[in-house]
Amino acid sequence: MMTLTQIQAFYFAATEGSFTAAARQLGMTQPTVSELVRRIEDEYRIALFVRSGRKLVLTAAGRTLLPWAKRMLDGEIGGDAALRALTTGESGTVSFGILRNAGYYGLSDLATDFSRAHPHVKLRLVGQNSFEVADAVRSGELEAGLLCLPVPVHDLQTRLIMQQEIVWASASAERCAAPMRVEDIPHAPVILYDAHHGWNDPSRRQLAQRAQLKGVTLEPQIEVESVESAVQLVAAGLGDTLLPSAVVNSPRFPSDIHTTPFDHPLFDTFALVTRKDWDMSPITQQLAHIAVERLLSTVSRNDQILWNDTQ
């Protein structure tokens, strides 16, 4: 069976008209190119060139092989060009998972800035619950993503970014006069967001685990999908909720909502995940680096940076 190197030798000998010219194109010696072509002829017991005069002339067999050789080399060159374009940011597609409430984590302009820097790269940013991001990275639908722990990531490569405090929020100043104890939560209506995933949501999951240890049953009075809806309901005095400090620190956060930490501080842990034994493409690494930097820019006083650039 012909090798790619043999095909290259034949193709350039045919198009350049001599083994010497083909050797210059390939960076080989003239005898090496001649030998590569001879091996094809020996294997198929057919001549590809008439070796007379100063210029090589294709035989009928050579003319038959030439278009096939061109297709093979075009495919090889095309594949190489496609991968080089992706690694240099000239083209390709990047699929990346981001935090669902991206606007609170400095990620609102991520698509704008990246697309301006790499206008020919197709960008697919998927904002999902952390469970969905983990599943999409695991399946290969996303190359990498940001998520919030705890979610099942035992089969993923995980790089910790930061821990951000979760606080309790209420329209009642009295309810926030002291750090919130889990056993005191049921004394007022509870409002929780991310209704679709319920207690699988990382923040709610931590709260449920702590309540279970205290023998407390937490039953939300109202469940909504977005954190913004939960904040509006709290501002209206319909109940209390837990919120990440990034939401509380937002300029849009209502001034009439009071907050307090938990008596034993509660944290969201953010991470960058990829599949195990899988290297991100260089262009995705650039996007991930920007995303992590933006996320770290939202760190507040009680948060903790876990990111290590040398990992």
C-alpha positions, 0 to 999 in steps of 0.5 A: 500500500502506498504511503503518504511520503511516496504519494508526495514524491510521485505528485511533485515529480509529476508536477515539477517534471523531474526528481531533482525539482521534486527533491527541492520541494520536499527537502529530500535528496534526488535519489530518495525521491526516485527510490520512493517512486520506484517502490510504487512502481515495483509494488504495482508492477507498472511504470508511472513515468517514461524516463527519457530526455530531460523531463519526466513524462507520465505514462497512462498509469501515471496520468490515472494516479495523478488526480488521486494523488492530488486529492490525497494531498489536498486532504492532508494539507486541508486538515493541517490548515484547519488544525493550524487555524484553530490553534492560532485562532484564525478559524474553528469553533470553541464550545465552552460552558459558563455560569448561568448567572454570568452577569454577576461574575464578570462574564457579560462581555466575554463573548464580545471581547473574545469575538473581537480578538478572534473574529473568524472563530465560531463561539458557543457559550452555553450558560447552564446549571453546574450539573449540566455543564459537567455532563456536557463536558463529560460527553464532549459536547463542551470542550471545557467549562466553569461550574460551581461545586459540589456536583459530581466531577470524579471523572473530570479534570478539575482546577479550583478557581475560588470560593465565594461566600453565600449569605442569607437575605431578607427584607427583615432587618431583625432576621439579619441582625445576627449570623443565620443558623440553619435551625432558624431558617424555617421561622419565616417563608423560604424562597429558593431559585433554580427550581428546575434542578431543585436540591441538586443545585450546588448552593441548595445542596450544601444548605440541605446537607447542613440542615440534615445534620441539624435535623431541620427540614427545609421546605421552600414556600416559593421556588423560581428559576432565576436568582433575579426573581428570587431577589424581587420576591425577597424585596417584596417581603414574601420570604427569605433566600440564600444568595451568592455574595456576587449577587449581593455586591451587584449595583442592581441589588436592592438597598432595602434587602438585608443580608447576614452570613451563616453562623458557620460560613457557607461557600460556593466553590468555582472550578474550571473542568475538562475531560480527564486526559484531555488537553484544551485546544490553544484557542480554548485555553485563551478563552478559559484564561479570560473567563477565569480572570474575569471570575477572579475580578469579582472576588470580595473581602470574604472570598478565597482565591484557589487558582494556581496558574502553574497547575 
